[in-house]
Amino acid sequence: MKKKTKKKTGNDYPLFGFRLDPDQKEDLSNDLIDILDIYNGDLDKYEKKYSKKDIFLKALVIGFKELKRRKN
């Protein structure tokens, strides 16, 4: 018999957040949508689309590496 697993909710995942000015949020949101369109525009219909979270996390990881490299 297959073991039942509890369905995860949003509260089961850690949250990372920070506050922005309304203009900063608007600029970031627009950039995020533009980049999301670029990444998802070249996909075949069977390929998994990127989410906003995927793009935002990739940008943070790449940006942090670049900031560290520039500082050293």
C-alpha contacts under 8 A as a table, 3 or more apart, distances in Angstrom:
res1	aa1	res2	aa2	distance
8	K	11	N	7.93
8	K	12	D	6.03
9	T	12	D	5.50
9	T	13	Y	7.61
10	G	13	Y	5.79
11	N	14	P	7.39
20	L	23	D	7.99
20	L	24	Q	5.96
20	L	25	K	5.91
21	D	24	Q	5.19
21	D	25	K	6.26
22	P	25	K	5.14
22	P	26	E	6.15
23	D	26	E	5.08
23	D	27	D	6.18
24	Q	27	D	5.15
24	Q	28	L	6.11
25	K	28	L	5.15
25	K	29	S	5.96
26	E	29	S	5.13
26	E	30	N	6.14
27	D	30	N	5.22
27	D	31	D	6.19
28	L	31	D	5.10
28	L	32	L	5.97
29	S	32	L	5.02
29	S	33	I	6.19
30	N	33	I	5.19
30	N	34	D	6.21
31	D	34	D	5.07
31	D	35	I	6.15
32	L	35	I	5.21
32	L	36	L	5.99
32	L	52	K	6.98
32	L	55	I	7.29
32	L	56	F	7.19
33	I	36	L	4.98
33	I	37	D	6.15
33	I	52	K	7.72
34	D	37	D	5.20
34	D	38	I	6.41
35	I	38	I	5.00
35	I	39	Y	6.24
35	I	55	I	7.57
36	L	39	Y	5.21
36	L	40	N	5.98
36	L	50	Y	6.97
36	L	51	S	7.42
36	L	52	K	6.77
36	L	55	I	6.79
37	D	40	N	5.25
37	D	41	G	5.52
38	I	41	G	5.24
38	I	42	D	7.25
39	Y	42	D	6.50
39	Y	43	L	7.57
39	Y	50	Y	7.03
40	N	43	L	5.51
40	N	49	K	5.78
40	N	50	Y	6.29
43	L	46	Y	7.89
43	L	47	E	5.97
43	L	48	K	7.91
43	L	49	K	7.31
44	D	47	E	5.36
50	Y	54	D	5.99
50	Y	55	I	6.94
51	S	54	D	5.10
51	S	55	I	6.50
52	K	55	I	5.25
52	K	56	F	6.01
53	K	56	F	5.09
53	K	57	L	5.95
54	D	57	L	5.35
54	D	58	K	6.13
55	I	58	K	5.10
55	I	59	A	6.11
56	F	59	A	5.12
56	F	60	L	6.25
57	L	60	L	5.10
57	L	61	V	6.19
58	K	61	V	5.22
58	K	62	I	6.10
59	A	62	I	5.25
59	A	63	G	5.77
60	L	63	G	5.01
60	L	64	F	5.91
61	V	64	F	5.29
61	V	65	K	6.27
62	I	65	K	5.23
62	I	66	E	6.19
63	G	66	E	5.06
63	G	67	L	6.11
64	F	67	L	5.07
64	F	68	K	6.17
65	K	68	K	5.19
65	K	69	R	6.13
66	E	69	R	5.04
66	E	70	R	6.15
67	L	70	R	5.19
67	L	71	K	6.23
68	K	71	K	5.21
68	K	72	N	6.40
69	R	72	N	5.43
